[in-house]
Amino acid sequence: MSVMEIVAGSLLIFVSLILVLIVLSMESKDQGLTSAIGGGYNESFYGKNGANSKEAKLSRIARVCSIILFIVTLGVNIVVSIYHK
């Protein structure tokens, strides 16, 4: 194994753990029985200012982490296929 493979593998593990922790810390979008009876319309301060909420920030971080994970995975596969021929 080369140093590049070890660094990329470590980066993959780190980013995937961050992504799992972020997804686990997000709240569920499902409102359950309250939504079924009340029609699901809950207008609140956080609904109006969704871009500044904790959920929006976590969603943005999760999106960035998933893009990084995808790019690093593709990069590792390309590097490994080139060097191991």
Buried (B, 14 or more C-beta within 10 A) or exposed (E): EEEEBEEBEEBBEBBBEBBEEBEEEEEEEEEEEEEEEEEEEEEEEEEEEEEEBEEEEBBEBBEBBBEBBEEBBEBBEEBBEEEEE
